[in-house]
Amino acid sequence: MKSMYRKYFAISLLILCFFSCNNDDNQVLFEDSPAERIAQGNSEVLSLLTSEAQGYRGVYFTKNDEFGGFTFYLKFNTNGTVDMTSDFDLETAIESSSFEVRLGTTTELVFTTRNHIQKVSDPSTDGLIGTGFKGTSVFQYYGNENGNLVFRDVRNKNSSFLELSPTGFASFEAESIMEAEASLAQRQNILPTIDSSVFQLLTVQNSTGTSNFDFNYDALRLYANPQITLSDGNVVEYNFGLNFNETGFVVSPAFEYEGEVYEEFLYDENSSSYVSSVNGTTATVYLSNTPSFFKDDVNGIGKVGRQIFISFIEDGVNPLTSPGFNNLIETMEFNVTQTDGRSDWVYSGLAYFAVPDPSGDVRVDVFFSNPSNPNLERAIYLLKPVTEDNKLFLTFEGVTNQLGFELFQQLSPFVQFWASVEGMYYTDEGTFSSDIVSYPNSSGTFTSLSQSNLRTYGLWLN
C-alpha cells in the first residue's frame, strides 16, 4: 500500500510540474496585457494609414452580390483628419473629415464625420430610395497583403471589402481628382450613346471557340448579369459588380469561365470596348447590333398583365430608355411646337395597346400636354402585329383621329420606331423602377431592330 501511495504522490508532483511549466510558457507568450496588445494593434494600423504621404487609393465594394464598387482617394493625417475624394458622383472636390482607429470586435477604421465615403450609405440616393448602396463607415481591419490594407464590413464579410493601396502620386491633391474624373469618364464610355446600339454583349474567345453573353448591365447599380444560352436551350447566368478606374474597370467577384478567371478589363478606345486578356484568351464587353440571343418574352404580350404598355415623363427616368430614344422624343416634341398653335405643347408619354381589336389591329397613342386643355392631347395610330422568331413585327395600318392626321409628318419617326422593318425586340424587366418611383407593375423594354439605338422602357397595366 505504501508503495502505491508513493506512486500516486509522484504522479501528482509530475502533474503540478506540468501545469507550472505551462503557466510559465503563457507568461512568456503574453508578456503584455490584452489591453496593451489591442493598443499596439491599433497603433500599428494607425501608423500604416498615416505613413503614406500621398495617401491611398481605396477600392470599395459595398456588397458585390448587389452592387458594383467605387474608388476613393484618402490621405490620412496624424491629427486625426482624412482628406478624401471619390468617383461616386460629379462632386470630386477634396473634403476633409475625421477618422479613428479604435477597438470594436477587432481593430476598426471608423470615418466619424461626413465625407465622400458616407455617400454609399445614403438611403436617399436616386433610384435606391430607402437603401442606397448599403455601405458603411465602420470597417474591420483584416490585414496587410503585400502593402495593401484590407478592411471589411462586419455585416457583409463575404461580399463587402475596402482595399487600400498606396497611390504613388507626386501630388495627392491634383492627381486624385484627375483620376476620379477619369474613372467617371470610363463609367460613361460603357453606356450606349445617341447613335450607338443598346445591345451590350460579353464575348469570350478561347481554344473552344466564341461564346456570346448578353451583358445585362445595370448602370444605376454598376452591376452586370451576363447570360448565355447553351446549345440545349438552357440559360446560364453570372453576376458581378463593376468598379471603374482611369483605364477601365475591375469586376468582383471575378468572372470565371471555362477554366480562366477574368477580373481586370481595359478600355480600347479604337473599338469602344473593354478587353480582358488571360492566358491567350480574351473576354470583351462591347455594343452589338443584335442581342446574343432572342428571349421569348414577346410571347406574353397581350395576355393578362401585359395588355397596355405605358411610358410617361411623370414616372421618372430609367437608364434602360436609350439616349437615342430620348433624342427622338426631343426632336419630335420640337417639330410639334413648330406647328401653328402648338408652341407650348410638351410631350407627356406613350401608350401601346397590345390587345388586338376585332380587326386584329393594335394601337399606339402619343400624348402631349396642352396648357389650353385640361386633358392630354393624343395622336392615335393603328398597327397590325405578327410575332415571329421571338420578334414583334408591327405593320402600319393607319390613323384614327384628327390630331394623328395633323401631326403625322412630325410624328412619323415615332411611328417608324414601332413599325420597324426588322421587327421589335421585347424583354421583361421585372417590376417598374425609376429615379423617383417604384411600382409593383411589371415593366419591359421595346427596341427597334432596324434602329438598334432606339429603346424605350415602361410599365404594364392590366
C-alpha positions as CSV (number, residue, x, y, z in Angstrom):
1,M,0.0,0.0,0.0
2,K,2.8,2.4,0.9
3,S,4.3,1.7,-2.5
4,M,1.0,2.6,-4.2
5,Y,0.7,5.9,-2.3
6,R,4.2,6.8,-3.3
7,K,3.3,6.2,-6.9
8,Y,0.3,8.5,-6.7
9,F,2.3,11.1,-4.9
10,A,5.0,11.1,-7.7
11,I,2.3,11.3,-10.4
12,S,0.7,14.3,-8.6
13,L,4.1,16.0,-8.5
14,L,4.5,15.5,-12.2
15,I,1.1,17.0,-13.0
16,L,1.8,20.0,-10.8
17,C,5.1,20.5,-12.6
18,F,3.4,20.2,-16.0
19,F,0.9,22.9,-15.2
20,S,3.6,25.1,-13.7
21,C,5.6,24.8,-16.9
22,N,2.6,25.7,-19.0
23,N,1.9,28.7,-16.9
24,D,5.4,29.9,-17.3
25,D,5.1,29.4,-21.1
26,N,1.9,31.5,-21.1
27,Q,3.7,34.3,-19.3
28,V,6.4,34.2,-22.0
29,L,3.9,34.2,-24.9
30,F,1.7,37.1,-23.5
31,E,4.0,39.4,-21.6
32,D,1.7,42.3,-22.5
33,S,-1.8,42.6,-21.2
34,P,-4.8,42.2,-23.5
35,A,-5.4,46.0,-23.4
36,E,-1.7,46.6,-24.3
37,R,-1.9,44.2,-27.2
38,I,-5.0,45.9,-28.5
39,A,-3.5,49.3,-28.2
40,Q,-0.4,48.0,-30.1
41,G,-2.6,46.7,-32.9
42,N,-4.5,49.9,-33.2
43,S,-1.2,51.9,-33.2
44,E,0.2,49.7,-36.0
45,V,-2.8,50.3,-38.2
46,L,-2.8,54.0,-37.5
47,S,0.9,54.1,-38.3
48,L,0.3,52.4,-41.6
49,L,-2.5,54.7,-42.6
50,T,-0.6,57.9,-41.8
51,S,2.7,56.7,-43.2
52,E,1.8,57.3,-46.9
53,A,2.4,61.0,-47.5
54,Q,0.5,60.8,-50.8
55,G,-2.4,58.7,-49.5
56,Y,-4.2,55.6,-50.6
57,R,-6.4,54.5,-53.4
58,G,-9.4,52.7,-52.0
59,V,-11.5,50.2,-53.9
60,Y,-14.8,49.8,-52.1
61,F,-17.4,47.2,-53.0
62,T,-20.2,47.7,-50.6
63,K,-22.0,44.4,-51.5
64,N,-20.7,42.7,-54.6
65,D,-23.8,40.4,-54.9
66,E,-26.0,43.5,-55.5
67,F,-23.8,46.5,-56.5
68,G,-20.6,47.5,-58.1
69,G,-17.9,49.5,-56.4
70,F,-16.4,52.9,-56.1
71,T,-12.9,54.3,-55.9
72,F,-11.9,56.6,-53.1
73,Y,-8.7,58.6,-52.6
74,L,-7.7,59.1,-49.0
75,K,-4.8,60.8,-47.3
76,F,-4.8,60.1,-43.5
77,N,-3.2,62.8,-41.4
78,T,-1.6,62.4,-37.9
79,N,-4.0,65.0,-36.5
80,G,-7.0,62.6,-37.0
81,T,-8.3,64.0,-40.2
82,V,-8.6,62.5,-43.6
83,D,-8.6,64.3,-47.0
84,M,-10.8,62.5,-49.5
85,T,-12.3,62.4,-53.0
86,S,-14.1,59.7,-55.0
87,D,-15.7,58.8,-58.2
88,F,-19.1,58.3,-56.6
89,D,-20.6,61.3,-58.4
90,L,-19.6,64.5,-60.2
91,E,-18.7,66.2,-56.9
92,T,-15.0,65.3,-56.8
93,A,-13.6,68.2,-54.7
94,I,-11.4,67.0,-51.9
95,E,-13.1,67.2,-48.5
96,S,-11.6,66.9,-45.0
97,S,-13.2,65.0,-42.1
98,S,-12.3,63.0,-39.0
99,F,-11.4,59.3,-38.6
100,E,-10.4,57.0,-35.8
101,V,-8.7,53.7,-35.4
102,R,-10.3,52.0,-32.4
103,L,-11.3,48.7,-30.8
104,G,-14.6,47.1,-31.8
105,T,-14.8,43.4,-32.2
106,T,-11.3,43.8,-33.5
107,T,-9.3,46.8,-34.8
108,E,-11.6,49.1,-36.7
109,L,-11.2,52.1,-39.0
110,V,-14.1,54.5,-38.5
111,F,-14.9,57.6,-40.5
112,T,-16.6,59.6,-37.8
113,T,-17.7,62.7,-39.7
114,R,-19.2,63.1,-43.1
115,N,-17.2,62.8,-46.3
116,H,-17.4,61.2,-49.7
117,I,-17.5,57.7,-48.2
118,Q,-20.8,58.3,-46.4
119,K,-22.5,58.7,-49.8
120,V,-22.5,54.9,-50.2
121,S,-24.8,54.6,-47.2
122,D,-27.1,57.4,-48.1
123,P,-30.7,56.0,-48.3
124,S,-31.9,59.0,-50.3
125,T,-29.8,58.0,-53.4
126,D,-31.9,58.5,-56.6
127,G,-33.2,55.2,-57.7
128,L,-32.2,53.4,-54.5
129,I,-34.5,55.2,-52.1
130,G,-34.5,53.5,-48.7
131,T,-31.3,51.5,-49.1
132,G,-28.7,53.4,-51.0
133,F,-25.7,51.2,-51.8
134,K,-25.9,49.6,-48.4
135,G,-22.4,50.9,-47.4
136,T,-20.9,51.7,-44.1
137,S,-18.5,54.0,-42.3
138,V,-17.1,51.3,-40.0
139,F,-14.6,48.8,-41.2
140,Q,-12.8,45.9,-39.5
141,Y,-9.1,45.5,-40.3
142,Y,-8.3,42.2,-41.9
143,G,-4.6,42.5,-42.6
144,N,-1.8,43.8,-44.8
145,E,-1.5,41.9,-48.1
146,N,1.8,43.0,-49.8
147,G,1.3,46.6,-48.8
148,N,-2.4,46.7,-49.4
149,L,-4.6,47.2,-46.4
150,V,-7.7,45.1,-46.3
151,F,-10.9,46.0,-44.4
152,R,-14.4,44.5,-44.4
153,D,-17.9,45.5,-43.3
154,V,-18.8,43.2,-40.4
155,R,-22.4,43.0,-41.7
156,N,-21.3,41.7,-45.2
157,K,-18.0,40.0,-44.6
158,N,-18.3,37.8,-47.7
159,S,-19.5,40.4,-50.2
160,S,-18.0,43.7,-49.0
161,F,-14.4,44.9,-48.8
162,L,-12.4,48.1,-48.8
163,E,-8.8,47.6,-50.1
164,L,-6.3,50.5,-49.7
165,S,-3.2,50.6,-51.8
166,P,-0.6,53.4,-51.9
167,T,-1.3,55.9,-54.7
168,G,2.3,56.5,-55.7
169,F,1.2,60.1,-56.6
170,A,3.5,63.0,-56.7
171,S,0.6,65.3,-55.8
172,F,-2.3,63.8,-54.0
173,E,-4.5,67.0,-54.4
174,A,-4.1,67.2,-58.1
175,E,-3.8,63.6,-59.2
176,S,-6.6,62.2,-57.0
177,I,-9.2,64.5,-58.6
178,M,-7.8,63.8,-62.0
179,E,-8.1,60.1,-61.6
180,A,-11.6,60.3,-60.1
181,E,-12.8,62.3,-63.1
182,A,-11.1,59.8,-65.5
183,S,-12.9,57.0,-63.7
184,L,-16.2,58.8,-64.1
185,A,-15.5,59.2,-67.9
186,Q,-15.0,55.4,-68.1
187,R,-18.3,54.9,-66.5
188,Q,-19.8,56.8,-69.3
189,N,-17.8,55.0,-72.0
190,I,-19.6,51.7,-71.3
191,L,-23.0,53.2,-71.9
192,P,-24.8,53.5,-75.2
193,T,-24.8,56.9,-76.9
194,I,-27.4,58.6,-79.1
195,D,-26.2,56.8,-82.2
196,S,-24.9,53.5,-80.8
197,S,-26.7,50.2,-80.4
198,V,-28.2,49.4,-77.0
199,F,-27.3,45.7,-77.2
200,Q,-24.3,45.1,-74.9
201,L,-22.5,41.8,-75.2
202,L,-19.8,39.9,-73.4
203,T,-17.9,37.7,-75.7
204,V,-15.3,35.1,-74.6
205,Q,-12.8,33.8,-77.2
206,N,-10.7,30.8,-76.4
207,S,-9.5,27.5,-77.9
208,T,-13.0,26.1,-77.9
209,G,-14.4,28.9,-80.0
210,T,-16.6,32.0,-79.3
211,S,-19.2,32.3,-76.5
212,N,-21.6,35.2,-76.5
213,F,-23.4,36.5,-73.5
214,D,-26.0,39.3,-73.1
215,F,-24.1,41.6,-70.7
216,N,-27.3,42.9,-68.9
217,Y,-25.5,45.9,-67.3
218,D,-27.4,47.9,-64.7
219,A,-25.9,51.4,-64.9
220,L,-27.6,52.5,-61.6
221,R,-26.2,49.7,-59.6
222,L,-23.0,49.3,-61.5
223,Y,-23.9,45.6,-61.8
224,A,-23.9,43.0,-64.6
225,N,-25.9,39.8,-65.0
226,P,-24.3,38.1,-68.1
227,Q,-26.5,35.4,-69.6
228,I,-25.6,32.7,-72.2
229,T,-27.9,30.3,-73.9
230,L,-26.4,26.9,-74.3
231,S,-27.0,24.6,-77.2
232,D,-29.6,22.7,-75.3
233,G,-31.6,25.9,-74.7
234,N,-30.7,26.3,-71.1
235,V,-29.7,29.7,-69.8
236,V,-26.7,30.1,-67.5
237,E,-26.3,33.3,-65.5
238,Y,-23.3,35.1,-64.0
239,N,-23.3,38.1,-61.6
240,F,-20.6,40.6,-60.7
241,G,-20.2,44.3,-59.8
242,L,-18.0,46.7,-61.7
243,N,-15.6,49.2,-60.2
244,F,-14.3,51.7,-62.8
245,N,-10.9,53.3,-62.8
246,E,-8.9,55.5,-65.2
247,T,-8.1,52.7,-67.6
248,G,-11.2,50.5,-67.5
249,F,-12.9,48.5,-64.7
250,V,-12.4,45.5,-62.4
251,V,-15.1,43.1,-61.5
252,S,-16.0,41.4,-58.2
253,P,-16.5,38.6,-57.8
254,A,-14.1,37.7,-60.7
255,F,-15.8,36.3,-63.8
256,E,-14.7,32.6,-64.2
257,Y,-15.4,30.8,-67.5
258,E,-14.1,27.6,-68.9
259,G,-11.1,27.5,-66.6
260,E,-10.0,31.1,-66.8
261,V,-10.5,34.0,-64.4
262,Y,-11.2,37.5,-65.8
263,E,-11.0,40.4,-63.4
264,E,-9.5,43.4,-65.0
265,F,-10.9,44.9,-68.2
266,L,-9.0,47.7,-70.1
267,Y,-10.7,50.2,-72.4
268,D,-9.9,50.1,-76.1
269,E,-10.7,53.5,-77.5
270,N,-10.5,52.3,-81.1
271,S,-13.2,49.7,-80.7
272,S,-15.1,51.4,-77.8
273,S,-14.8,48.1,-76.0
274,Y,-13.4,46.7,-72.7
275,V,-11.0,43.8,-73.0
276,S,-9.6,41.3,-70.5
277,S,-6.8,39.0,-71.8
278,V,-5.8,35.9,-69.8
279,N,-3.6,33.1,-71.0
280,G,-4.2,33.6,-74.7
281,T,-8.0,34.0,-74.2
282,T,-10.0,37.2,-74.3
283,A,-13.2,38.5,-72.7
284,T,-14.6,41.6,-74.4
285,V,-17.5,43.8,-73.5
286,Y,-18.9,45.8,-76.5
287,L,-22.0,47.0,-78.3
288,S,-23.6,44.8,-80.9
289,N,-26.4,45.4,-83.4
290,T,-28.4,42.5,-82.0
291,P,-28.6,40.6,-78.7
292,S,-26.7,37.4,-78.3
293,F,-30.0,35.5,-78.3
294,F,-33.7,36.4,-78.5
295,K,-35.7,35.7,-75.4
296,D,-39.3,34.6,-75.9
297,D,-40.7,37.3,-73.6
298,V,-42.6,38.7,-76.6
299,N,-45.0,35.7,-76.5
300,G,-46.5,37.1,-73.3
301,I,-47.6,40.4,-74.8
302,G,-51.4,40.9,-75.0
303,K,-52.0,38.4,-72.1
304,V,-53.2,39.4,-68.6
305,G,-50.5,41.6,-67.1
306,R,-49.1,42.6,-70.5
307,Q,-52.1,44.4,-72.1
308,I,-51.3,48.2,-72.0
309,F,-47.7,49.4,-72.0
310,I,-47.2,53.0,-70.9
311,S,-44.2,55.3,-70.6
312,F,-44.9,58.7,-69.1
313,I,-42.5,61.5,-68.2
314,E,-44.1,62.0,-64.8
315,D,-43.0,58.4,-63.8
316,G,-39.3,59.4,-63.9
317,V,-36.2,58.1,-65.8
318,N,-34.7,54.7,-66.1
319,P,-31.4,54.1,-67.9
320,L,-33.0,51.4,-70.0
321,T,-34.6,54.1,-72.1
322,S,-31.8,54.8,-74.5
323,P,-30.2,58.2,-75.3
324,G,-31.2,57.6,-78.9
325,F,-34.9,57.3,-77.9
326,N,-34.8,60.3,-75.7
327,N,-33.3,62.3,-78.6
328,L,-36.1,61.0,-80.9
329,I,-38.7,62.3,-78.4
330,E,-37.0,65.7,-78.1
331,T,-36.8,66.1,-81.9
332,M,-40.5,65.0,-82.2
333,E,-41.6,67.5,-79.5
334,F,-39.6,70.3,-81.1
335,N,-41.2,69.6,-84.5
336,V,-44.7,69.6,-82.9
337,T,-44.1,73.0,-81.3
338,Q,-43.2,74.4,-84.7
339,T,-46.8,73.8,-85.9
340,D,-49.5,76.5,-85.7
341,G,-51.0,77.0,-82.2
342,R,-48.8,74.3,-80.5
343,S,-45.7,76.3,-79.5
344,D,-46.3,75.5,-75.8
345,W,-47.2,71.8,-76.1
346,V,-45.0,69.3,-74.2
347,Y,-44.6,65.6,-74.8
348,S,-46.1,63.6,-71.9
349,G,-45.8,60.0,-72.9
350,L,-46.9,57.0,-74.9
351,A,-49.2,54.0,-74.6
352,Y,-49.1,50.7,-76.6
353,F,-52.4,48.9,-76.5
354,A,-51.3,45.3,-77.1
355,V,-54.7,43.5,-77.3
356,P,-55.9,43.4,-80.9
357,D,-59.3,44.9,-81.8
358,P,-61.9,43.0,-83.8
359,S,-60.0,43.9,-86.9
360,G,-56.7,42.4,-85.5
361,D,-55.1,45.8,-85.0
362,V,-53.2,47.2,-82.0
363,R,-52.6,50.9,-81.5
364,V,-50.0,53.4,-80.2
365,D,-51.1,56.7,-78.7
366,V,-48.7,59.7,-78.3
367,F,-49.7,62.2,-75.6
368,F,-49.0,65.9,-75.2
369,S,-49.9,68.4,-72.5
370,N,-51.6,71.5,-73.8
371,P,-52.0,74.4,-71.4
372,S,-55.3,75.3,-73.1
373,N,-56.8,71.9,-72.5
374,P,-57.0,70.2,-69.0
375,N,-57.0,66.8,-70.7
376,L,-54.0,65.4,-72.6
377,E,-53.9,65.6,-76.3
378,R,-53.3,62.4,-78.1
379,A,-52.5,61.2,-81.6
380,I,-53.6,57.6,-82.4
381,Y,-52.1,55.1,-84.9
382,L,-53.1,51.6,-85.8
383,L,-50.7,48.7,-86.5
384,K,-51.0,45.0,-87.3
385,P,-49.0,42.7,-85.0
386,V,-47.2,39.5,-86.0
387,T,-44.8,37.5,-83.7
388,E,-42.1,35.5,-85.4
389,D,-38.8,34.2,-84.2
390,N,-39.3,35.9,-80.9
391,K,-39.6,39.3,-82.6
392,L,-42.6,41.5,-82.9
393,F,-43.4,42.9,-86.3
394,L,-45.9,45.8,-86.4
395,T,-47.2,47.0,-89.8
396,F,-48.6,50.5,-90.0
397,E,-52.3,50.4,-90.8
398,G,-53.5,54.0,-90.5
399,V,-54.6,56.9,-88.4
400,T,-57.7,57.0,-86.3
401,N,-58.1,60.6,-85.1
402,Q,-57.8,64.1,-86.4
403,L,-54.7,65.0,-84.4
404,G,-53.0,61.9,-85.7
405,F,-53.6,63.2,-89.2
406,E,-52.5,66.8,-88.4
407,L,-49.2,65.7,-86.8
408,F,-48.4,62.6,-88.9
409,Q,-45.4,64.2,-90.5
410,Q,-44.0,65.4,-87.2
411,L,-44.6,62.0,-85.5
412,S,-43.6,59.8,-88.4
413,P,-40.2,58.9,-86.8
414,F,-42.1,57.7,-83.8
415,V,-44.4,55.6,-85.9
416,Q,-41.4,54.2,-87.8
417,F,-39.9,53.1,-84.4
418,W,-42.8,50.9,-83.8
419,A,-43.2,49.7,-87.4
420,S,-39.5,48.6,-87.5
421,V,-39.0,46.6,-90.7
422,E,-36.7,44.2,-89.0
423,G,-39.0,43.9,-86.0
424,M,-39.1,44.9,-82.4
425,Y,-37.3,43.1,-79.6
426,Y,-39.2,42.9,-76.3
427,T,-37.8,42.0,-72.9
428,D,-39.4,41.7,-69.5
429,E,-37.6,43.8,-66.9
430,G,-39.1,42.9,-63.5
431,T,-41.1,45.4,-61.5
432,F,-41.1,49.0,-62.5
433,S,-38.5,51.4,-61.1
434,S,-37.2,54.8,-62.0
435,D,-35.1,57.6,-60.4
436,I,-38.2,58.9,-58.5
437,V,-40.7,56.0,-58.1
438,S,-41.1,52.2,-57.9
439,Y,-44.3,50.4,-58.8
440,P,-45.2,46.7,-58.4
441,N,-46.3,46.7,-62.0
442,S,-44.4,44.6,-64.5
443,S,-42.0,46.5,-66.7
444,G,-40.3,45.9,-70.0
445,T,-38.4,47.4,-73.0
446,F,-39.1,47.6,-76.7
447,T,-36.1,48.0,-79.0
448,S,-36.1,48.6,-82.8
449,L,-34.1,46.1,-84.6
450,S,-33.9,48.5,-87.6
451,Q,-32.5,51.3,-85.4
452,S,-30.9,49.5,-82.5
453,N,-30.1,52.8,-80.8
454,L,-33.8,53.2,-80.0
455,R,-35.2,51.5,-76.9
456,T,-38.0,52.6,-74.6
457,Y,-38.7,51.4,-71.0
458,G,-42.1,51.4,-69.4
459,L,-44.7,49.6,-67.3
460,W,-47.7,47.4,-68.0
461,L,-51.3,47.9,-67.0
462,N,-53.9,45.1,-66.8
